[in-house]
């Protein structure tokens, strides 16, 4: 279950936010001061932070800036202050969105879901491994180099792209059509035979016996799978 941290000193508003979050499947914690919010945010893992601006102790602007030193999760400011300068200050301190009190709870939940979904997509996209180790094979994405038994194997750009895509998505079967679109693009000149040719060339470079591959497995009638 995804968790949201509510940093809000008005108990009725904090309770309303908590209730709507829980109805929509989120777990939530409440902090009523900036100091408490900072402590909870740094001690736990949250999917999003709802942050009031007018807080006792550390105000929302300063707290947002402090949180951004170590956290990259979405921060949604919730406040009665609706002047444009406050919104600009909030975004400048690292806020991802800004909603003004009184707010529609359904709109708040919609924004929470949208920001968490966007953050999840972005972080998953960025979580591709920079260096992959499989048995005696190393794929170094930083330098785009491939090593077998610590000896470098020379790959063309597309051979490397295809190998890295398969190796960074192990145990998943991909069709030739999907691989062609992923590596060459929808508008590229060629067909699925291109994928077959490149798989054969990759196997010749990394497999001890290309006829009995240990890395890239053929799933007959479907496509290919990189075995982890």
Residue pairs with C-beta under 8 A, 6 or more apart in sequence:
1 25
1 26
1 27
2 25
2 26
2 27
2 47
2 48
2 116
3 26
3 27
3 28
3 29
3 44
3 45
3 46
3 47
4 21
4 26
4 27
4 28
4 29
4 46
4 47
4 48
4 49
4 50
4 112
5 28
5 29
5 31
5 37
5 40
5 41
5 44
5 46
5 48
5 49
5 50
6 14
6 17
6 18
6 21
6 28
6 29
6 30
6 31
6 50
7 30
7 31
7 32
7 34
7 36
7 37
7 41
7 49
7 50
7 51
7 52
7 55
7 60
7 63
8 14
8 17
8 30
8 31
8 32
8 50
8 52
8 55
8 78
9 32
9 33
9 52
9 54
9 55
9 56
10 52
11 32
13 52
13 78
13 101
14 30
14 32
16 105
17 28
17 50
17 78
17 105
17 108
18 28
18 30
20 105
20 106
20 108
20 109
21 27
21 28
21 109
21 112
22 28
24 109
24 113
26 47
26 112
29 40
29 44
29 46
31 37
31 39
31 40
32 56
33 55
33 56
33 57
33 58
34 55
34 56
34 57
34 58
34 59
34 60
34 62
34 63
35 57
35 58
37 49
37 51
37 55
37 58
37 63
38 58
38 63
38 66
38 67
41 49
41 67
41 71
42 70
42 71
46 73
47 73
47 74
47 116
47 119
48 73
48 74
48 75
48 76
48 112
48 115
48 116
48 119
49 67
49 71
49 73
49 74
49 75
49 76
50 76
50 78
50 108
50 112
51 60
51 63
51 64
51 75
51 76
51 77
51 78
51 95
52 60
52 77
52 78
52 79
53 59
53 60
53 61
53 77
53 79
53 81
53 86
53 90
54 60
54 79
54 80
54 81
55 63
58 66
60 77
60 79
60 90
61 89
61 90
61 93
62 93
64 75
64 77
64 90
64 93
64 94
64 95
65 93
65 94
67 75
67 94
68 75
68 93
68 94
73 119
74 96
74 97
74 115
74 116
74 118
74 119
75 94
75 95
75 96
76 95
76 96
76 97
76 98
76 99
76 108
76 111
76 112
76 115
77 90
77 95
77 97
77 98
77 99
78 99
78 101
78 103
78 108
79 86
79 90
79 98
79 99
79 100
79 101
80 100
80 101
81 100
82 100
87 98
90 98
91 98
96 115
97 111
97 115
99 107
99 108
99 111
128 141
128 168
129 141
129 168
130 140
130 141
130 142
131 138
131 139
131 140
131 141
131 142
132 138
132 139
132 141
132 164
132 167
132 168
134 167
134 170
134 215
134 226
134 228
135 214
135 215
136 148
136 149
137 146
137 147
137 148
137 167
137 206
137 215
138 146
138 147
138 148
138 150
139 146
139 163
139 164
139 167
140 146
140 147
141 164
141 168
144 155
144 160
145 152
146 152
146 153
146 155
146 160
146 163
146 205
146 206
147 153
148 205
148 206
153 205
153 206
154 205
155 163
155 202
155 205
156 201
158 183
158 184
158 198
159 198
159 201
159 202
159 205
161 183
162 179
162 183
162 195
162 198
162 199
162 202
163 202
163 206
165 179
165 182
165 183
166 174
166 179
166 216
166 224
166 225
166 226
167 215
167 226
169 226
170 226
170 227
170 228
171 225
171 226
171 227
171 228
172 225
172 226
173 219
173 222
173 223
173 224
173 225
174 182
174 223
174 224
174 225
175 222
175 223
176 192
176 195
176 196
176 223
176 224
177 192
178 223
179 195
179 223
179 224
180 188
180 190
180 191
180 192
180 194
180 195
183 195
184 190
184 194
195 224
199 216
199 224
200 210
202 216
203 210
203 213
203 215
203 216
204 210
206 215
207 213
207 214
207 215
207 216
208 214
214 227
215 226
215 227
216 224
216 225
216 226
216 227
217 224
217 225
217 226
217 227
218 224
219 225
